[in-house]
């Protein structure tokens, strides 16, 4: 990374808003600010944290916008460098115009996550806290925010450092035995070390499980809603979302493309995909929709398969569900409001027609809302049951990979001790465990690791 240049970016979301913030960081931040901003207050900036109202002007002196400018002198800033902020009127055009003036004045466009990357490089935050910052930005539910708050406060950092300290203590004890074997030889001491390593393995297992569940709250999962045509899949999605998102019709084949929307399910952001009805067809557009539906099912974490009353689960349904072997599936029997005729006669009594052994079945009515809460709970349970959460999110994968490497090294170290092998071998394994933790905390750092962490940030953070 170029450490001598000055970067700038829009730090607020694009679109209409009260204000837009353009952030500038680097050794020339003050000069860039002075070049494009004319303060109403004389002598600005004169203090490490100074603020002034003024105007943003172009190179030819023409007026761009009214704005408030702030200046933070390094190292007492977010990035540890000199930082300037220009707060102009909200709106895409205004923000872009101010950013253009900052770039014309000598700054360059910041890359994704580059402000936070500089903060890490300048020792303003740990790698774990940088990832916690991203978790807070991405949090879309209250449970996710609470989890991210704990990370940002340093809970994971402290836990990782405590684990590192305990491994180091065991390592030091074994290494002392290599230097002074006569004084430290003790079978009870070896048994205690084995027991302690086992406890550390359990701690790492707990950290992996919490990380998996925590990332589930932040990133959510994808749930595909599939089934034969006219089963009420779109109505079901609308009922779960609490709004009319998908087009609903009694005509089979209305849904031809995949419709995706996110809902808060038990504190988790779940990305639901409403798909075209699965079945044989000669219509090329419908056929394309069927292929997309099957692809959505295969790429989702959980599948909601929808049948209905009074038909129940047909042989065709069972065949489609069997193709999802190994994937968590919630079977939904929709249209329970049709179970009784106006005269009160129950129809569709054959319970076997609505069950498949080994699968959970939820009865709902997308029309009335009956059973929707039970369905939401069933989806949440399936999501939480996914071991070592696979979201495709690289930061989550990095955590689990580092902790997994640490756990594997601890297992090997304990096995070496139990087998009576040389203490040197145990120390090699414990060094590997400490190295894996160093990769997690950022004590061991490569450019590739930094890219994995910071490429997920938005430009401007």
Phi and psi in degrees as a GROMACS rama.xvg file:
@    title "Ramachandran Plot"
@    xaxis  label "Phi"
@    yaxis  label "Psi"
@TYPE xy
-73.6777  118.97  UNK-2
-98.2463  -4.71587  UNK-3
-105.53  -6.13624  UNK-4
-93.0643  170.798  UNK-5
-113.671  133.199  UNK-6
-114.753  158.235  UNK-7
-148.157  149.191  UNK-8
-164.584  160.14  UNK-9
-79.6898  124.131  UNK-10
-99.709  -5.11921  UNK-11
-106.669  158.512  UNK-12
-61.849  147.513  UNK-13
-70.3857  147.843  UNK-14
122.451  -175.1  UNK-15
-77.9076  136.187  UNK-16
-165.843  176.059  UNK-17
-66.7607  -45.3551  UNK-18
-138.884  160.696  UNK-19
-125.903  141.813  UNK-20
-116.1  126.259  UNK-21
-108.326  120.173  UNK-22
-102.866  138.695  UNK-23
-127.744  130.395  UNK-24
-139.716  135.63  UNK-25
143.131  177.004  UNK-26
-64.1081  -23.0724  UNK-27
-102.795  17.5003  UNK-28
-57.6315  -42.9416  UNK-29
-64.9422  -43.1804  UNK-30
-66.8635  -42.1665  UNK-31
-61.408  -43.071  UNK-32
-62.1226  -45.6799  UNK-33
-64.132  -29.1762  UNK-34
-72.6356  -32.0793  UNK-35
-115.636  -4.7682  UNK-36
-123.65  130.452  UNK-37
-109.97  106.906  UNK-38
-77.8655  149.054  UNK-39
-76.4983  -27.3682  UNK-40
-88.7055  125.452  UNK-41
-70.4038  143.497  UNK-42
82.8469  5.63564  UNK-43
-74.7443  138.793  UNK-44
-85.9402  139.289  UNK-45
-118.677  -11.0089  UNK-46
-125.522  159.114  UNK-47
-56.3245  -35.4336  UNK-48
-124.881  81.3195  UNK-49
-107.86  153.823  UNK-50
-139.453  142.547  UNK-51
-155.081  145.746  UNK-52
-86.5594  148.08  UNK-53
-176.143  -154.103  UNK-54
-128.134  144.566  UNK-55
-95.2202  126.464  UNK-56
-120.756  149.636  UNK-57
-81.2198  176.12  UNK-58
-60.3272  -32.6365  UNK-59
-87.7057  6.33931  UNK-60
89.633  0.656078  UNK-61
-75.5745  149.197  UNK-62
-72.2645  134.109  UNK-63
-107.702  -52.9366  UNK-64
-169.813  157.01  UNK-65
-78.9725  149.249  UNK-66
-160.405  165.324  UNK-67
-113.515  132.764  UNK-68
-114.717  141.566  UNK-69
-124.374  147.838  UNK-70
-133.499  129.207  UNK-71
-120.721  118.83  UNK-72
-82.6126  129.871  UNK-73
-65.8452  152.069  UNK-74
-89.6834  7.06114  UNK-75
-86.6704  66.2883  UNK-76
-149.755  174.539  UNK-77
-60.6566  -44.819  UNK-78
-89.101  -12.7018  UNK-79
87.2107  -3.96424  UNK-80
-106.777  175.58  UNK-81
-63.6143  131.161  UNK-82
-130.15  135.235  UNK-83
-123.899  145.601  UNK-84
-127.909  136.277  UNK-85
-115.063  119.922  UNK-86
-105.492  105.226  UNK-87
-107.882  -176.056  UNK-88
-64.3765  143.712  UNK-89
-67.9586  151.054  UNK-90
136.137  141.935  UNK-91
-61.2274  -46.505  UNK-92
-66.0884  -43.8304  UNK-93
-63.0707  -45.6327  UNK-94
-63.8276  -42.9245  UNK-95
-65.0409  -36.1902  UNK-96
-65.9227  -42.7863  UNK-97
-66.9402  -42.2825  UNK-98
-60.4129  -40.7598  UNK-99
-60.3643  -38.088  UNK-100
-68.3113  -37.4788  UNK-101
-64.378  -39.5249  UNK-102
-70.0563  -39.3959  UNK-103
-63.3642  -24.5878  UNK-104
-88.0658  3.16155  UNK-105
123.594  -8.78839  UNK-106
-83.6764  164.063  UNK-107
-118.514  159.703  UNK-108
-63.429  127.546  UNK-109
-71.1917  151.11  UNK-110
-88.7018  169.866  UNK-111
-57.9222  126.639  UNK-112
71.5995  10.2639  UNK-113
-71.3637  -31.1538  UNK-114
-63.7895  -46.6298  UNK-115
-69.5145  -34.2052  UNK-116
-61.3132  -41.6671  UNK-117
-66.7645  -36.7851  UNK-118
-60.5622  -42.1622  UNK-119
-65.9109  -47.1659  UNK-120
-62.0269  -30.2222  UNK-121
-91.6773  8.76294  UNK-122
76.3191  18.7067  UNK-123
-82.0844  -19.3034  UNK-124
-157.781  157.666  UNK-125
-80.6414  168.115  UNK-126
-64.8903  -37.5986  UNK-127
-64.1498  -40.6425  UNK-128
-68.1442  -33.4956  UNK-129
-61.6137  -42.9986  UNK-130
-68.3014  -32.6993  UNK-131
-65.637  -35.4607  UNK-132
-61.0809  -43.2503  UNK-133
-64.8811  -38.8593  UNK-134
-61.9022  -40.3511  UNK-135
-65.2668  -40.0658  UNK-136
-63.6107  -38.8299  UNK-137
-84.7453  -12.637  UNK-138
-60.9628  127.735  UNK-139
-118.368  -4.83383  UNK-140
-130.648  164.504  UNK-141
-65.4283  -39.3113  UNK-142
-62.4085  -39.4582  UNK-143
-65.6956  -40.8064  UNK-144
-63.399  -41.8702  UNK-145
-62.6474  -41.7645  UNK-146
-63.7986  -44.6347  UNK-147
-65.4444  -34.3457  UNK-148
-61.7884  -41.853  UNK-149
-62.4375  -40.981  UNK-150
-63.9907  -44.6355  UNK-151
-65.8114  -32.0781  UNK-152
-73.1432  -17.6718  UNK-153
110.686  14.201  UNK-154
-62.9662  -45.0075  UNK-155
-69.2245  -37.4182  UNK-156
-61.378  -47.0402  UNK-157
-63.4225  -40.9078  UNK-158
-65.2946  -42.3236  UNK-159
-64.9613  -40.2733  UNK-160
-69.4037  -36.6783  UNK-161
-63.6344  -41.7274  UNK-162
-63.5793  -42.88  UNK-163
-62.1024  -40.404  UNK-164
-64.863  -39.5217  UNK-165
-69.2637  -40.9617  UNK-166
-63.7618  -41.4442  UNK-167
-60.9259  -38.656  UNK-168
-65.411  -43.2048  UNK-169
-63.5389  -44.0044  UNK-170
-57.7723  -45.6832  UNK-171
-62.6366  -38.4305  UNK-172
-65.279  -41.962  UNK-173
-69.6795  -39.4177  UNK-174
-65.8147  -35.2592  UNK-175
-62.8417  -36.0155  UNK-176
-65.0032  -28.4912  UNK-177
-72.9142  -34.4338  UNK-178
-80.3206  -35.6884  UNK-179
-131.032  70.2017  UNK-180
-62.3819  -36.6281  UNK-181
-67.7681  -38.8778  UNK-182
-77.059  -25.883  UNK-183
-111.031  -5.14374  UNK-184
-62.5753  120.642  UNK-185
-163.436  115.704  UNK-186
-62.886  -36.7324  UNK-187
-65.6064  -36.2439  UNK-188
-64.2612  -39.7633  UNK-189
-64.0179  -42.5154  UNK-190
-62.1847  -38.6971  UNK-191
-66.0727  -38.5656  UNK-192
-66.2925  -40.045  UNK-193
-62.0299  -44.2934  UNK-194
-63.7969  -38.7642  UNK-195
-67.8821  -39.8932  UNK-196
-63.6228  -37.8289  UNK-197
-63.0462  -39.6702  UNK-198
-63.8961  -36.8951  UNK-199
-68.1127  -36.6491  UNK-200
-60.1819  -43.1467  UNK-201
-63.7252  -36.6674  UNK-202
-64.6164  -42.5079  UNK-203
-64.5727  -40.9084  UNK-204
-57.9829  -42.4633  UNK-205
-63.4291  -40.7599  UNK-206
-65.4091  -39.2147  UNK-207
-64.6052  -43.4651  UNK-208
-63.8523  -44.1317  UNK-209
-65.4637  -38.7904  UNK-210
-63.531  -42.4424  UNK-211
-60.8271  -46.9516  UNK-212
-70.7102  -36.684  UNK-213
-63.9959  -43.5733  UNK-214
-67.5295  -28.6973  UNK-215
-61.6805  -40.0022  UNK-216
-66.6932  -34.554  UNK-217
-79.744  -51.7864  UNK-218
-92.6614  -23.9662  UNK-219
71.0744  -173.446  UNK-220
-137.437  168.584  UNK-221
-100.98  132.477  UNK-222
-122.386  121.781  UNK-223
-94.9777  132.783  UNK-224
-102.047  111.822  UNK-225
-128.955  170.078  UNK-226
154.575  177.07  UNK-227
-67.4405  164.67  UNK-228
-61.9109  147.251  UNK-229
65.3784  31.301  UNK-230
-91.2504  -4.98072  UNK-231
90.1628  27.064  UNK-232
-64.3535  -44.6249  UNK-233
-66.1523  -40.2097  UNK-234
-63.3686  -37.5656  UNK-235
-63.767  -44.3057  UNK-236
-60.8671  -45.7829  UNK-237
-59.5442  -39.3638  UNK-238
-67.9581  -40.7244  UNK-239
-64.7597  -41.8297  UNK-240
-75.1038  -25.638  UNK-241
77.5845  22.5224  UNK-242
-156.951  163.199  UNK-243
-85.634  87.9674  UNK-244
-97.1752  -40.0824  UNK-245
-104.061  144.622  UNK-246
-69.7357  130.229  UNK-247
-115.05  134.066  UNK-248
-154.407  152.555  UNK-249
-78.0588  -8.43107  UNK-250
-80.5713  120.813  UNK-251
-59.8199  143.365  UNK-252
86.9339  10.082  UNK-253
-60.1502  -44.6992  UNK-254
-81.9612  115.807  UNK-255
-114.349  -24.0769  UNK-256
-116.064  161.112  UNK-257
-79.4778  128.004  UNK-258
-108.211  123.983  UNK-259
-115.268  140.591  UNK-260
-155.497  151.042  UNK-261
-104.392  137.722  UNK-262
-130.596  151.284  UNK-263
-85.6716  111.242  UNK-264
-117.953  106.406  UNK-265
54.0885  41.0083  UNK-266
85.1906  -1.26828  UNK-267
-108.927  136.561  UNK-268
-78.7993  110.592  UNK-269
-105.211  125.181  UNK-270
-91.5342  104.489  UNK-271
-87.7764  138.249  UNK-272
-119.976  110.604  UNK-273
-84.4335  127.486  UNK-274
-119.921  167.696  UNK-275
-67.761  151.756  UNK-276
-64.5753  137.186  UNK-277
-87.386  129.144  UNK-278
169.471  169.835  UNK-279
-74.2843  139.327  UNK-280
-158.06  153.176  UNK-281
-100.08  -9.70616  UNK-282
-73.4249  118.794  UNK-283
-61.923  -33.8504  UNK-284
-69.2743  -43.6579  UNK-285
-65.0639  -39.7407  UNK-286
-61.1786  -40.376  UNK-287
-63.8838  -38.1638  UNK-288
-65.1231  -36.9625  UNK-289
-63.1766  -42.7625  UNK-290
-63.598  -38.6429  UNK-291
-66.8684  -36.2203  UNK-292
-63.0081  -45.053  UNK-293
-66.274  -37.2755  UNK-294
-65.85  -41.3689  UNK-295
-61.1496  -38.906  UNK-296
-64.5881  -42.3811  UNK-297
-71.1395  -29.6675  UNK-298
-94.6883  -3.35451  UNK-299
-88.021  161.548  UNK-300
-81.4899  -35.4164  UNK-301
-134.595  145.376  UNK-302
-116.49  131.97  UNK-303
-104.377  111.343  UNK-304
-99.8429  124.163  UNK-305
-107.886  124.381  UNK-306
-117.313  -173.549  UNK-307
-148.87  166.468  UNK-308
-83.3548  147.579  UNK-309
-91.9885  -1.98559  UNK-310
-65.3295  -36.386  UNK-311
73.0733  -159.193  UNK-312
-88.4848  117.648  UNK-313
-90.8231  173.247  UNK-314
-61.5446  -33.4264  UNK-315
-64.9619  -41.031  UNK-316
-61.7231  -46.5702  UNK-317
-61.3088  -37.2613  UNK-318
-65.5656  -43.5383  UNK-319
-65.5944  -40.9256  UNK-320
-66.1483  -36.787  UNK-321
-63.4644  -26.7306  UNK-322
-73.107  -12.6564  UNK-323
-97.0165  22.3998  UNK-324
-52.6405  131.066  UNK-325
92.396  -14.1663  UNK-326
-99.499  137.36  UNK-327
-60.4639  126.622  UNK-328
-128.369  132.955  UNK-329
-110.867  119.645  UNK-330
-89.8645  128.902  UNK-331
-114.732  128.068  UNK-332
-105.287  108.173  UNK-333
-89.9364  171.397  UNK-334
67.6383  41.0973  UNK-335
-64.8057  -17.4548  UNK-336
-67.1156  -12.5238  UNK-337
-93.2189  1.88297  UNK-338
-63.6623  -28.4671  UNK-339
-121.285  137.116  UNK-340
-78.0444  169.419  UNK-341
-56.555  -26.6054  UNK-342
-85.5679  0.161663  UNK-343
89.5198  6.15248  UNK-344
-81.2486  124.379  UNK-345
-73.2731  134.892  UNK-346
-117.56  155.043  UNK-347
70.2058  46.9474  UNK-348
-74.9725  -22.0311  UNK-349
-69.5817  97.66  UNK-350
-60.9297  -29.5248  UNK-351
-63.057  -23.7821  UNK-352
-73.4829  -10.9457  UNK-353
-119.15  20.0563  UNK-354
-135.909  144.758  UNK-355
-129.824  122.354  UNK-356
-53.5618  134.277  UNK-357
90.8429  -4.61619  UNK-358
-120.978  141.756  UNK-359
-80.6648  141.319  UNK-360
-123.258  132.158  UNK-361
-119.042  128.433  UNK-362
-94.991  127.729  UNK-363
-138.095  166.742  UNK-364
-131.478  107.253  UNK-365
-63.7568  -25.6091  UNK-366
-71.1056  -44.7895  UNK-367
-100.816  -17.2441  UNK-368
91.827  -2.40788  UNK-369
-61.8998  131.187  UNK-370
81.8252  -2.07578  UNK-371
-65.916  -40.0644  UNK-372
-65.0236  -38.7122  UNK-373
-63.1728  -37.4324  UNK-374
-65.8293  -43.5375  UNK-375
-60.3399  -41.8153  UNK-376
-65.1386  -40.003  UNK-377
-63.7109  -39.9163  UNK-378
-65.2398  -43.613  UNK-379
-61.4597  -40.9935  UNK-380
-63.2673  -42.6211  UNK-381
-63.8734  -39.5686  UNK-382
-64.6502  -45.1773  UNK-383
-70.0894  -21.5952  UNK-384
-80.3645  -9.59706  UNK-385
-70.0861  116.436  UNK-386
-75.7726  142.736  UNK-387
42.9122  68.133  UNK-388
-32.7835  124.135  UNK-389
-111.07  99.8182  UNK-390
-107.712  -9.39599  UNK-391
83.0938  -1.32672  UNK-392
-77.769  121.98  UNK-393
-68.1889  -32.7252  UNK-394
-68.0519  -39.8534  UNK-395
-63.563  -44.1899  UNK-396
-61.3058  -37.6247  UNK-397
-62.7224  -46.3673  UNK-398
-59.0476  -50.16  UNK-399
-66.8126  -35.9405  UNK-400
-65.3814  -44.5783  UNK-401
-64.9297  -47.076  UNK-402
-66.9462  -35.6522  UNK-403
-64.4672  -40.0398  UNK-404
-65.3998  -39.9561  UNK-405
-62.2023  -45.6427  UNK-406
-61.7926  -44.1385  UNK-407
-61.9654  -40.1083  UNK-408
-66.6694  -38.5119  UNK-409
-64.9327  -39.5776  UNK-410
-62.8542  -43.2036  UNK-411
-66.1764  -38.8028  UNK-412
-64.1143  -42.3244  UNK-413
-65.783  -40.6423  UNK-414
-63.5213  -38.6034  UNK-415
-65.1364  -42.0025  UNK-416
-63.5085  -45.2812  UNK-417
-65.0773  -31.6385  UNK-418
-83.7734  -4.61489  UNK-419
77.0375  21.2054  UNK-420
-70.415  170.785  UNK-421
-58.4689  143.255  UNK-422
-62.0518  -24.8159  UNK-423
-60.778  -40.4073  UNK-424
-64.2785  -42.1915  UNK-425
-61.7403  -40.8518  UNK-426
-64.9664  -36.665  UNK-427
-60.5974  -43.7059  UNK-428
-66.7185  -39.4811  UNK-429
-68.6178  -32.446  UNK-430
-63.1003  -40.0379  UNK-431
-62.9018  -39.4113  UNK-432
-62.939  -42.8424  UNK-433
-68.0323  -35.7208  UNK-434
-63.8856  -43.4784  UNK-435
-61.641  -40.5822  UNK-436
-66.8588  -35.2013  UNK-437
-63.1818  -36.5475  UNK-438
-65.1556  -36.6111  UNK-439
-66.7114  -46.6631  UNK-440
-82.2514  -15.6651  UNK-441
97.7357  1.18312  UNK-442
-67.6061  -32.6194  UNK-443
-107.083  116.724  UNK-444
-134.381  137.078  UNK-445
-129.448  163.025  UNK-446
-62.6713  -35.2579  UNK-447
-63.8639  -41.2364  UNK-448
-63.2676  -43.4961  UNK-449
-62.1884  -40.3059  UNK-450
-62.1242  -41.2653  UNK-451
-60.0484  -41.1815  UNK-452
-73.6069  -49.2105  UNK-453
-89.9682  -13.7593  UNK-454
-68.8802  -16.3654  UNK-455
-84.9242  -10.7236  UNK-456
-74.3241  157.856  UNK-457
-80.4036  160.2  UNK-458
-67.8597  132.416  UNK-459
106.687  -2.63518  UNK-460
